[in-house]
Amino acid sequence: MLKKLDNRYSYSEVEVKSFLDELYQAYEAGVIKDADIDIQLEKFVDALKEYLGSEMLYKERINSIFIKLHMSIPNEVKEECNVCRMDRNLSDEIICRKYFEEAYDEIVAKVVPYVVYVENNRHTFNSKDLLLSATNEFFEHFEAKNGKLDFYADKFDKIMLTNSLMILRDSLLELDTSTAIQEINKLIEELQTHKVIAQSTDRVLYNHVKPQIKFLKKQLKYYEKRLLTESLIDRSNDEPDIDDVLELNNNIIDPKPFLTGNNVFCASMPLDIPIEHFKILTISKSKNGKPYLTKGEFEIFIQRAFLGVDNLEKLKFNQAPKGEKFKIQYLFRQFYENNCFEYFGTGQTQDLFIKLLTKNFTGWHFKNVKNNFKTKPKSLI
């Protein structure tokens, strides 16, 4: 049986249009009534009340919007309204009632995508205080003019995206460096997977996905550099051996001085993309205490795989006899997931990425790697 796709991070314009058309047709045919639609919308309003912490606070927020709205209704309309002139009770028919009814519809229309956004970002909005603050901000972006309610969506989206990125950053700072790297890789993999799902099923990604991927990749570079710095410090507080320091310094990769040319693997891909991704092999150590590749070996790999220098011998990873094969292999899997759609426009390029490993390193066979290319190790390089 085919697995049901997780579409939390995207939506289908076709499905949305089809749903609205069916809803409208059912309403016109009398199959469903206003009350039925209200029930569908009620769950989103209930979620908003939960974010605020109480129904009373929700009513206060709605009333504050209605006060703005009433103040913006043109005076010539309010002069004809008996309630506005204090001549009738609110229970009586009032001229300005239609403004409030239209405004409430506008509020509910904005509540739905907001709730969807929060639920899709539970990994960042993970506390009651954050939800309360975000929802208060949501209500602050309603403005009224001439009796019409407007929502400043672009401004609100930017504020929410910035805050979600800062929340992500703060949550990573609470972790040790190795755990942060693992968490970042996990989040990137999840978001990239949803990006692939969206692209392969003609769905539209929500606006927050790509900026989060870009931000997390930058964070990954930061933590990789921090890991290198930490590796220079002896945990026992003894002075580091000078030979170890020199070896580590020798393995710091600065690609610009020695690796230039056209990327034969993918002409549109900047060379610093594979360099930044694979340089962890010169930083992270195998179980035997040495990096998987030396600086010189790393240069040979980039030259063979991406610069087309084919007169260089195949390389061999410095790895423990057991327990590290899948860690190395998964690094190439991540390179595939991160770049297949962005630079090739399709996921049907897995073989090309597998050959980066099997054609440039000894001890790796294409068929075996392909059969296990999705296997995720318990820990990452």
Buried (B, 14 or more C-beta within 10 A) or exposed (E): EEEEEEBBBBBBEEEEEEEEEEBEEBBEEEEBEEEEEEEEBEEBBEBBBBBBBEEEBBEEBBEEBBEBBBEBBEEEBBEEBEBBEEEEEEEEEBBBEEBBEBBBEBBBEBBBBBBBBBEBBEBBBEEEEBBBBBBEEBBBBBBBEEBBBEBEEEEBBEBBBEBBBEBBEEBBEEBEBBEBBBBBBEBBBBBBEBBBBBBEEEBEBBEBBEEBBEBBBEBBBBBBBEBBEEBEEEEEEEEEEEEEBEBBEEBEBEBEEEBEEEBEBBEEBEBEBBBBBBBBBBBBBBEEEEBBBBBEBBBBBBBBBBBEBEEEEBBEBBBEEEEBBBBBBBBBBBBBBBBBBBBBEEEEBBEEBBBBBBEBBEEBEEEEBBEEBEEBBEEBB
